[in-house]
Amino acid sequence: MTVDVLAIGAHPDDVELSCGGTVAKLVMQGYNVALTEITQGELGTRGTREIRAKEADEAGRILGVVTRRNLQIEDGNVEVNQENIRKLITLIRELQPRILIIPHSVERHPDHSHTHQLCKEAWFYSGLTKIKTKLKGIDQQPHRPLHFFEFMQWREFEPSFIVDISDCFETKMKAIRAHASQFYNPNSKDPETKLSSPEFLGRIETESRYYGMRIGVQYGEPFFTHLQIGVADLFHVLVNRG
């Protein structure tokens, strides 16, 4: 199986919360999208690794992705080392995505920042012929995705571009709600977290509206890249008219 886009998060709900609308939009446009978590989120205050795995499978089904993987690197210990880099290189070479979507480099949670660095190194090294990896005993061929784009989590940045997710916003929210163990439940006896407050999902909608407003649409998701973005048609650029 090969895919067009591989979106990578540190924990099972990271992609849905940050760029689930973009994933849903890519699927709607006919692209094959895969999701990968670096950890199982087993250190999370709420839920268990088993519950979170089931929730992640359901969220992936809602988004329409072709596969969802988990590298099972230890939660809270996402080390950027040769073993973990090779795990991700092996996956990249298996799926051969053209684009990676990864966490931004500056983040509140150390796992998110470490996942960024892990992804960045695996992206580069996956293209080197002299780094050898095998899948099911068969030698893999080098494959480096064309580029990677970084999604926003807790720490804000000035976006390089914003994706219009207006037609996929409800799908994004449905996929987020599939991770029910993490969010507000008045009957839950688990300790409270930032995500489990009654206001949290409203914050997601507010942020999506804000970034949508910045380009003159209803909902948007921001991304960062060090690349220069070209435009083929000035009349296809989305801007908030002054």
N, C-alpha and C positions, 0 to 999 in steps of 0.2 A: 504494500500500500504506500502510495506517495500522496502528499498533500500540498496545497498552495501556501497555507499559513499555519504556523505553530505558535500558539499563545501559551506562555509559561508563567505560572505563579508560584509563590513560595508555599501557599496553603490552599486547601480545597475551594475556598470561596473568593480568592483574590481576583481572579480574572473576571468573574461575574460582576463583582462590585466595581471594578475599575474600567473594564472595556467590554462588558457583556453585550452592550448594544452594537459595538463594532463587530464582534464575532457574529452576532445574529444577522447583521447587515451583509457581511461577507458571505454567509451561508445563503441568504436570500438572493444574492447576486450570482450564485452558482459556483462559488469557490469551495473547495474541500478544506475544512479547518479542523485541526487537532488541538486538544488542550492537554497540558501536562502540569502536574504539581510536583514540586521538589520534595515536599514532606507530606505526611498524612495528617498534619495538624494535631498530633496526639497530645501536645502540651496545652492546647486550647482549654480555657477555663470551662467551656460548655461543650457537651457532646463527647463522644468517644470516637476512636479511629474508625470503628465499624459503622457507627451512625453517619459519620462524615463521609465515608466512602459511598454509602447508599445515596446520601443527599447529592454528592458530586455526580454520580451516575445519572440521577434524575435531572439535575441541572443541565448536564451535557445533552441529554435527550431533548430537553426543551429548546436549547440553542440550536440543535441540529448538527452537532459536530460528528465527524466520522469515526473518531476514536478519542478516548481519554486515558491517559497514562499517569502513573505515579512512580517516581524514582525511589521513594521510600528512604530518602536521606533523613537522618535524625532531626526531628523538629527541635528548634533552639540550638542546633549545632550544624548549620549549613556552612561547612568548611569549603573554602575554595582550594581544594587539593587535587592531586592527579587522579585519584580514584573517582571523585565526584565529577570532575571535568570529563573523564572518559565515559561515565554513565550517560552524560548528556550528549557527548559527541556521538555515541553509539545510536542514541535515539534520533538525533538530527540526520545522521547518515541513513538510518532506516527509513524515515519519513520523507526526507529530501524536500523540506519546505523551501519555497522561494523567499518567504518573509518570516521573520520572528517578531513576536510582540512580547516584550519583557518589562519587568519593573524598572522604574526610574532609579537612578543611582543614589539619590538622597532621600532617605525614608526614616520614619519613626521607628519601625520594627527592624532590628538588626537582620533578621532572616530575609527581609525584602531587599535590603542593600547588598547582602551577601549573594542573594539569588541573581541580582543584576550583574555582579562581577562574574559569577559562575557562568551565566548565559553569555556574557561578552567574550569570555575566554573560550568557551566551547564553540561559539560562532566562528571565531577566527581559526582555532586549531582544527576544527572539523574539515577544513579545506587543505590541510597539509598532508601530502602523500606519505611522508615518512612516519606519521603517527598511525599505527596499525590498530584496528579494532575488528572484532568478530561478532557476528550475530548468528546464534545457533550453529556455531562451528565454521561458519563461512566468512571469509575475508570481506570486509566492507570497502566500498570505494569512497574516496574523499568527496565531500559535498559541503560547500559553504553557501548558506543562504545569501541572496543578493544584498540584504541589509536588515537591520532591526530597528523597531520603533519602541519607545518607552512610554508606558502608561502611568497615570497619576494615581497615587493612593492617598496617604494622609498629608504629605508635604506638597504644597502647591508650587508650580513653576510656570513660567510664561510659555504657553504652548507654541510649538513650531507649526502645528496645524490642529484643527478641530474637525472631527468626523460628525456629520449630521446623522443622528440616530433617531430622528423623529418618528420614522415609520417602524422602528424596532424597539422603542423604549419599553412598551408593555411586555415584550418578550424578555428584555433584560430584567425587568422587575420580577417577572414570574420565575426566571431562573435563579435570581437572588433569593426569593422566598423559598425555593426548594431547599436551601440550607437552613431549615427552620430551627435547628438546635441552637443556632448562633444569635437569633433575634428575639425580640420581645415576646414573652409568653407569660401572662400573669399567673399561670399555674406551675411554672417551672420553679424548682427548688435550687437550681444552680446559682452560683454567685453572679452578680451583675457585672457586665463589661461595657465598654464603649458601644459595641455593636448591639447589645441587648436592651439599650434604653428605648423607650417608646418613640423617641424623636428620630432615631437613627435613619430609618428608611426614608423619612421625610427629608433628611439631609441629602441623601443620594438624589432624590428628585430635584431638590433646590439647586444642587451643583450642576446637574444635567441641564436644567433650565438656564442657569447662568451662562454656561459655555455655549449652549445653543443660541442664546441671545447675542453673544459676541459675534456670531456669524449670521445672524438674522433668521434663525430657524427656531423650532420649539425646544429641541433637546440636542445636546452635543457632548462628545467625549474628547478630552484634550490629550495630545501626544507630544513627545519631545524627540528631536533627532539632531545630530550634529551635521547631517547632510543638508545640502542646498536643494530645496524642493522646486522642481520645474513645473511650469504650467503650459499645457498644450493649447488651451482655448480660454481667452480672458472672459468669455461669457459663461463659462462653467465654474468660475470662482464664486464661492459663497462669501458674501460680506454683509455686515450690518449697515444698511444704507444710512448715510449721515443726512 
